[in-house]
Amino acid sequence: MKSRIIASVLALAALSASAWSQSSPTPPPPFLQSICDKVARYSMVPEATPGTMGLPVFTVEGSSLLGDYFALRISNVLPGAHGCVIYSPADTPMAMPKYGAVFHPGPVMFTWPFTADQNGVSPPILELQSVDLAFMGVKMAAQGIILDPQAQGGVAFTDAVRVCFGDKTQAPQP
């Protein structure tokens, strides 16, 4: 039963990713966007659960500032492991006792599947060579899940990340 649920999650991830072009990501349609104050920032929410290699590490590369490079990457996972990053315009923490985890993105907007390389590192995820103006004010929550036989329930979770894309790096002074 557990393997059927996990297979279903990964199948959903594959279907969602086929609709989301990896070569040229575009922002979600306006009705799915959650708007922030246009200050570029991100914050990590420490919710990782251990797998074979210890806690998976979720990192932001670059910045969420317009014109800058931006990507997410997962490391410290079982080499060759399959996983996906799940995105949402909202951060809605939900306890998942079976996995000893708290899952943050919800409702799910899209998923991005990946396979870790021989060093236990994902390829760049949601890679943007230059954050486009179309992302201005868009916010999201993201979290990775990785299949791992040593993790509780067979799935390791990364920390969650909250991102806001914007054109300035700090809030204006009153």
N, C-alpha and C positions, 0 to 999 in steps of 0.2 A: 504494500500500500504506500509506504513512504517513498519508494523509488518511483511509483506512478505519479505521485504529487510533484516530486522534484522534476521528473521528466516533463510534466505538464507546465511547470513554471518555466523551464528552459525552452520548451516549444513556444510558449507565449513570447518569450524573449526573442526567439528567432523570427517569429512572425512580425513582431513590433519593429525589430531592427530592419527588416526588409523594407518597411515603409519609411524608415528614417535613413536617408542617404548618408552613408559614412563619408563620402567624398566631399560633400558640401552641405553640412547641417544647416537647417534653417530654423528660425524660432517657431514655437507652436502658434497656432492660429490665435487671434486676439481673445476669443471666448475661453481659451484654456490658460491664458497667461495670468499670472498673479503679479501685480505691479509693486515695485518697491520704490524707494525715494531717489533712485538713480545714483546712489553713492556705491561705487564698486567695492565689494567686500565679500569675504567668505569667512565662515566659522566652522570649526569641527565640533561634533557632538560625540563624546567618547562612549561608544556603545559596542566596540568590537568584541567578538567572542573567539576563543582560541580554536585553532585547527592543528594539523600535524606540525606545522612550522612555527606555531605560536600565534600571536595576534596578527591578522592581516593588516597591512598598512595602506590607508587610502590617502593619496596626496593630490594636491592641486599644483599644477605646473603653470607658471606664468601668472597672469592676473585676470580678473573679470572687468578690467578697465577697457573701454572702447579702444580699438586699434591694437591692443596687446594680444600676444599669444596666450591661449588658454587650453588646458587639457586636464583630465583626471587620469590617475594611474593607481593600480593596486599592486602591491608587492608583498613578499613574505608569505606566499601561499605555496601549496604543493605544486611542484613542477608538472605542467600539463593539465592542471585542474581546469574544469569548466566552471564558469560563473557568469553573472550578469550584474550590471549596475541598473538600478531602478530609480526613475526620476518622477517627481511630482511638483506641481506648483505650490504645494503646501507641506509643512512639517507637522505630521499628525502621529505622534508616538503611539505605538501599539505593542503591548507585551506579547511575546511569543514564547511561553514557558517551555514548550517542547524543545526549543532550540536554545533556551537560556538567553534569549536576545530581546532587544527592543527594536522594532522596525519603525523607521521614521517617515519615509515618503508615502503619502497617501492623500487623495486617490492617485493611483498609478497613471501617469501620462504616457510614458514610453519606457522601454527597457533596451539595454545595449549588451548583447552577449559577448563573451571573450573567452579565450583559452590562454592560460599562462604559459610562458616560454619555459625552457629548461632551467632557468634561474628562479622560477616562481614569480615572474613579473608579467603583468598584462601589457598589451600594446596601449598606446595613448587612446583614451576614451573621450568621446565628445570633443575631439581635437578641432580647435579653431585657430587657423594661422593668424587671423586678425579678427578680434571680436567686432562684429558688424553693428552698425547703428540700429539695425532691426532688433537687436537684443536689448536695447536701452530700457532699463527699468524692469526687465524680466527677472523674477526670482524663482529659485527652485531648491528642492531638497533632494539629495541623492544618497544612496547607500548600496554597497556591493554585497552580494551573496555568492559564496563559493562552495561547490560540492567538495566535501572532505570527509573521508571515512572516520577520522579521529575526532571530528567536531561533534558536539552534542547534537543529536538528531541528524547527523550526516551533513550539516550545512554550517559553514563559518560565516559570520557577518563582519563587515568592516564598520568603522566609525561612520556616522552620517556626516554629510557636509551640507551647509546652507550657503547658497551663492546668490548674490545680487549683481547683475551686470549694470554698469553705469559709466558716466562720463566725468566723474570727479572722485577723488580718493578720500575726501573727508566732508563731513556735513558743514554747510556754511555756518559761520559764527553769527550769533544774534546781535 
